[in-house]
Amino acid sequence: MTVVAQPTPIRTTCPYCGVGCGVLAMPRPDGTVAIAGDPGHPANLGRLCSKGSALGETLSLDGRLLYPEIHGNRTSWDEALDLVATTFKKTIAEHGPDSVAIYGSGQLLTEDYYVANKLMKGFIGSANIDTNSRLCMASSVAGHKRAFGSDTVPGNYADLELADLVVLVGSNLAWCHPVIYQRLAAAKAERPQMRVVLVDPRRTMTADIADLHLPVRADGDAALFVGLLNALSRRGVIDRDYVGEHTIGFEAAELLAEDWNIARVAEATGVPAADLEAFYELFATTQKVVTVYSQGVNQSASGTDKVNAIINCHLATGRIGRPGMGPFSVTGQPNAMGGREVGGLANMLAAHMDFDEASIERVSRFWGSSTVAARPGLKAVDLFRAIADGRIKAVWIMATNPVDSLPEADAARAALRACPFVVVSDMSARTDTVAEAHVRLPAAGWGEKDGTVTNSERRISRQRPFLALPGEARPDWWIVSQVARRMGFAHAFSYFTPAQIFAEHVALSAFENEGQRDFDLSGLTGTDYEAMAPVQWPVRKPRKGAERMFGDARYFTPDGKARFVPIQPPPPISPAPGQFVLNTGRVRDHWHTMTRTGKAARLSAHIAEPFVEIHPADAEALSIRRTSLVRLENRHGCAVLRALVSERAQRGHVFAPMHWTDQFASSARIDTLVTAKTDPVSGQPALKMARVTLTPFHTRIYGFFVSRNRPRLICDYWAIAEAPGGLRGELAWTEEPSDWDKAVRLSFGVPEDASLTTLFDKTSGRRVYVCVENGRLGFALFLSPDPVLVSRQWVVSQLEAEAVAAAALLAGRPGADMPDQGAIVCSCMGVGVNTIADAVTRSRCTSVEAVGALTKAGTNCGSCRAEIRGIIDAHRLAAAE
């Protein structure tokens, strides 16, 4: 018998959120790639979320930018690179170095980031390089630096498992960082005495494991934690010895907090006094406390103060730097931390150094440049304002989509349209930002890149390539280096491998450091880059990373003491008359602007359409029906979304996800509605909230379709998503076409002499069009004066059916002899709501574990377990009969 040797899986790192999960990628002979979690990676221990599990389904070349383009026409690399270099040089010569800018991304690898920052700050001589990481964690950076003297995350993921109390603030961990959530849920199951408190305006899926939910008003977090500091003081649990020996400024912070008693905090936050008392007592009497915070804290005009209000409580009790305790920021992007390390933010230099005279001189000597930037540059929002008003005349955007992700996104688009020279490096040819570029440069994507990323717990991991570079795509570090050489800086950018860049990054971190700076990789000098294992920084000799920081109570301030920051909470954001407070966020199975996740059909099976979550009482008052369409509007823009009526939302507040772009929906770019108001310390925009009006979107006809090919969408509203075998989509018209048959044929490309199976019910106004070609479904379109009631998942499944009968599709649902699993709940395993309900009612499954054993739902990433539990509860009575 011949034994065929199996290829060794490639150990790499997931390209999505800041959890930084290890991935095993196994290319197959047929060109597909098998994906599994890496059980040896300390961040995830083999777990992957639904997005990570579907990575293999996002690797097609459909929609890829494969060749350089100038003004939409294919060109050579030499011509494109020469144009970028000469235009930047000419602009700088005529208008100075601050007339050009780079806008980067947490999708860049550390090596890419390092080279871009070195070019901009070190040799062009301007600090006008910022990143979309400004939009997600800049307030954490600012808060860390105010308190610790450095941008240092004290703890790690294991602390969540070791804690006796975990406080989740502004973090829907179950959907946005599912692997950390599952680690926490597993720890709580093993130690039922562990307590979890959720601080969030919405009752998100994370509330499933929460012992206490505090539904604070928007921007009420600072008041909550200033009140907590007061409560800790009144209860006598301040660690006076720690505060006296290792901190400065407590008296001022305590004095400001004195006025924030329970009654005042209750008024400011909207949280009942009894719940506040319970939370404060729990925090005061529990030694091992970890406070995890994310975008609900950071994406605020007072985000830095919120961060310091949290840190103040940990410093006051000495609960920092030890197992199971400390403040912990979880980042949104895979390499937001790496960008911070190399100086990817406009207000940082490199290797966690600032724009002080000593650091500027030190970096100048290390880089061998006399033109190192001497002051901070423009932060993201101000940078795009400078593009709009003409101060910046050439901008290079790398691996991000600011036309959709920046606040006042329509203004960001207008700024790029007015800019004389826009360069975009991206892997995708179809983003709303790429459409505005004069020069488009094809960048390598995940699976093709080679470099490092740093996750939320300071853990550096390798991203390794397992796919060949497609077309003429090139790594970002190579593209930047080639431009730098053409600008006359060849001596400083003579890189041939990312390993060379990483070695220089390591050397700069150690240069004249001697333990004075937190970021130090000196222990990695001479490391085998290819075989490098995940490690937490700082890494000093010997080569062992630091699990926790500040356990010795030594901080990176001039006197080695931490700083308390007195916080005066701002008034919470409340709805104005006739308006609603819009809370923006994310859904479980998509990420950012869906450039990658939008390619995986199963990631759209759970939620395939942009929506707005509205409280039932508000919906009734506005005559908004369930699943109807709603217009959200303010002076910055508008969006049309599907109504999701739910008590998860507070009265006067609505929630909408930020993922949908003009590539996926007719009017769903949520950040067009967000005001470009920023935190005065961090420059981070308040993306989590805006004030909007809501009105019904008056619809004459609703539609739902599935199609093997993309139709021409001639309608007033549309939202499309990938489906197995084709596409699915929701449609709406404010006025009916005069000739439906002609409109349908035009939209779906059906010749007039080709036959269609149709149905028209005059009583209900319902119409159906079905096209079957050689026994396979070409398309099916369902139209109704009310939101279309069909079994969507079953109709979608017919796209892959070997043989379909047009007549069977007219009903829009399977016959009694055919199973209908219903809307997908578990994306990983493709299990629908009806299948889960049947497991409860027929098979008497009364626990999530029992449902999982029977259907496999919830047995992979587990982020659907809260929904499964809700279905069990809803059908419990039927199961007991």
Secondary structure, DSSP 8 states (H G I E B T S, - for coil): ---------EEEE-SSSTT--EEEEEE-TTS-EEEEE-TT-TTTTT---HHHHTGGGG---TTB--S-EETTEE--HHHHHHHHHHHHHHHHHHH-GGGEEEEE-TTS-HHHHHHHHIIIIIII----EEEGGGGTTHHHHHHHHHHHSS------THHHHH-SEEEEES--HHHHSHHHHHHHHHHHHH-TT-EEEEE-SS--GGGGG-SEEE---BT-HHHHHHHHHHHHHHTT---HHHHHHHEE-HHHHHHHHTT--HHHHHHHH---HHHHHHHHHHHHH-SSEEEEE-HHHHSSTTHHHHHHHHHHHHHHHT-SSSTT-EEEE--SSTTHHHHHHHT-STT--STT--SSHHHHHHHHHHHT-S----S----HHHHHHHHHTTS--EEEEES--HHHHSSSHHHHHHHHHH-SEEEEEESBS-STTGGG-SEEEEB--TTT--EEEE-TTSEEEEE---S---TT-B-HHHHHHHHHIIIIIGGG---SSHHHHHHHHHHHHHTT-TTSSS---GGGTT--TTT---EES-EETTTEE-S-S-TT---SSTTS-EE---------B---TT-EEEEEE--SS--TT-TTGGG-GGGSSS--S-EEEE-HHHHHHTT--TT-EEEEEETTEEEEEEEEE-TTS-TTEEEEES---TTTBSS--GGGSS---B-TTT--B-TTEEEEEEEE---SEEEEEEESS-----SSEEEEEEETTEEEEEEEESS--S-HHHHHHHHHT--TTS--EEEEETTTTEEEEEEEETTEEEEEEEEESSS--S-HHHHHHGGG-S---HHHHTTSS--TTS----SEEETTTTEEHHHHHHHHHTT---SHHHHHHHH-TTSSS-TTHHHHHHHHHHTHHHHH-
